[in-house]
Amino acid sequence: MDQIKPLVEINQKAIRVLYRELGVVDAVRFLKQFTAGYGDYTEERRQLFKEEKLEDILTEIEKAP
């Protein structure tokens, strides 16, 4: 019967396999989908655009290619 390996060892091996098979960039993109992230997106946007008028924001969006 196989010995139970520590989870950290399994994670390290899995990441090496992902890097080898997918390449670093795609492996990182794959792994990022499982992270919750941080911060408060809504509050950050509220602060970022607090001095902007909706009309101005919409005008900028319409200018975008």
DRENBA-290478 format. One record per residue (C-alpha): residue number from 1; residue in three letters; x, y, z. Coordinates in steps of 0.2 Angstrom, whole numbers. Layout:
DRENBA-290478
NODE,NUM,ALA,X,Y,Z
...
***
This chain:
DRENBA-290478
NODE,1,MET,0,0,0
NODE,2,ASP,6,17,-4
NODE,3,GLN,12,29,10
NODE,4,ILE,1,44,12
NODE,5,LYS,11,59,6
NODE,6,PRO,9,76,14
NODE,7,LEU,-2,88,4
NODE,8,VAL,12,101,1
NODE,9,GLU,22,87,-8
NODE,10,ILE,7,82,-19
NODE,11,ASN,4,101,-23
NODE,12,GLN,22,104,-28
NODE,13,LYS,22,88,-39
NODE,14,ALA,5,93,-47
NODE,15,ILE,12,111,-51
NODE,16,ARG,27,104,-59
NODE,17,VAL,17,93,-70
NODE,18,LEU,6,108,-75
NODE,19,TYR,21,118,-79
NODE,20,ARG,28,104,-90
NODE,21,GLU,12,100,-99
NODE,22,LEU,4,117,-101
NODE,23,GLY,19,129,-99
NODE,24,VAL,21,142,-85
NODE,25,VAL,8,155,-92
NODE,26,ASP,-6,143,-95
NODE,27,ALA,-3,133,-79
NODE,28,VAL,-4,150,-69
NODE,29,ARG,-20,155,-79
NODE,30,PHE,-27,138,-74
NODE,31,LEU,-23,139,-56
NODE,32,LYS,-29,157,-54
NODE,33,GLN,-47,151,-57
NODE,34,PHE,-47,142,-41
NODE,35,THR,-42,157,-30
NODE,36,ALA,-55,169,-22
NODE,37,GLY,-45,185,-24
NODE,38,TYR,-46,199,-12
NODE,39,GLY,-53,216,-9
NODE,40,ASP,-70,223,-12
NODE,41,TYR,-72,226,-31
NODE,42,THR,-88,237,-30
NODE,43,GLU,-80,248,-17
NODE,44,GLU,-64,250,-26
NODE,45,ARG,-74,255,-42
NODE,46,ARG,-85,267,-32
NODE,47,GLN,-69,276,-25
NODE,48,LEU,-60,276,-42
NODE,49,PHE,-75,284,-51
NODE,50,LYS,-82,295,-37
NODE,51,GLU,-77,311,-46
NODE,52,GLU,-84,305,-63
NODE,53,LYS,-101,308,-70
NODE,54,LEU,-110,294,-79
NODE,55,GLU,-111,304,-95
NODE,56,ASP,-92,305,-96
NODE,57,ILE,-89,287,-92
NODE,58,LEU,-102,282,-106
NODE,59,THR,-93,294,-118
NODE,60,GLU,-76,286,-114
NODE,61,ILE,-84,269,-117
NODE,62,GLU,-91,273,-134
NODE,63,LYS,-74,280,-139
NODE,64,ALA,-65,264,-136
NODE,65,PRO,-61,253,-151
***
